[in-house]
Amino acid sequence: MSMVVRTNTMALNANNALNKNNSTVAGNLEKLSTGFKINRAADDASGLAISEKMKAQIKALDTASKNAQDGASLIKTAEGYMGEVHDMLNRIVELAEKSANGTYETVEKGVANEGYANAGTDRQALQDEVDQLCAEIDRIADTANFNQLKLMDGSMDSGNKTNQSMTVTTDVFENGALKTRGTIALADATDGNSLTLQIGETSGASDKLSVNIKSFKTDQLFNSIKADTKASGATAQTGQLVVSKNTKSTNAKGVTFNISNQETASVVAEKARDIINEVSAQRASLGALENRLDYTMNNLNTASENITDANSRIRDTDMAKTMMQYTQGNTLTQAAQAMLAQANQAPSSVLQLLQ
């Protein structure tokens, strides 16, 4: 090998090795300090693209799980309100059964002011409680909400449409027998749309769930079983109509059961049980949805966990392996520094020739 002083090839080689080792050590330090194996696209372009797609999917799954949890909370809230309605309907059955018994007074002056003929003091007291219970059902239906979303006023019932005619049978009983039958329009439905929950990562119909809650206002709740009734403002016919206008309700079209005489009271006890079955069906439907959402949340959480694990294998640093590489690179850096020092001493041997 020629002895030259202008170009120190050994020093150049040692310096290049030192730079490479320094770069390797710096990369390993970055991975160890951030915990990520991929910190920029240059580290692994395809791995970065796959990882970012997985991160977006994980975010969507986690958010969908929260959405399902919020939906379950809404359903629990609505079902709790319905439980109170159930209790009141059961109380109405109890009061109707009492009024159907012949031991209660039948005639009392001044009862006509309440709109019930032949009620008597005893039955009027029972009737007053029924009126208040029906008014409370209307109040709950009008005010029950979850995050300001009305739950039971029909706004979440996709079957409720403006100007949709709602008719009921009008039966008049006399001496325990059906006297006349007809039909009347009781109420117009209000616009309603079922609540849609986003419970999946896509915009497809399979990742959405509809929650439909029927109106619990008395005019519509009692209508669902074709209740025996009279039209709002109609003239009472000797107190024989089973459902009449509820003047105590804030609902302008609210109705109440008429238990002011034995004949209608026994019919009310039967009709109220039918309504209880209707409420039970609605609660059962919501209960099934709540159970479904529990399984949905479990599925979403499991999917998120598995995809997070897959993303970790692509994106996260293997600390043990990287620490081993860092130690190796650090050792090589020190060796390169020592060799560079030796290479820098090589040209000094030329001075011996010049002496």
Buried (B, 14 or more C-beta within 10 A) or exposed (E): EEEEEEEBEBBEBBBEBBEBBBEBBEBBBBBBEEEBBBBEEEBBEEBBEBBBEBBEBBEBBBBBBEBBBBBBBBBEBBBEBBEEBBEBBEBBBBBBBBBBEEEBEBEBEEBEEBBBBBBBBBBBBBBBBBBBBBBBBBBBBBEBBBEEEBBBBBBBBBEBEEEEEBEBBBBBBEEEEEEEEEEBEBBBBBEBEBBEBBBBBEEEEEBBBEBBBBBBBBBBBBBBBBBBBBBBEEEBBEBBBBBBBBEBBEBEBBBBBBBBBBBBBBBBBEBBBEBBEBBEEBBEBBEEBBEBBEEBBEBBBEBBEEBBEBBEEBBBBEEEEBBEBBEBBBEBBEBBBEBBEEBBEBBEEEEEEEE
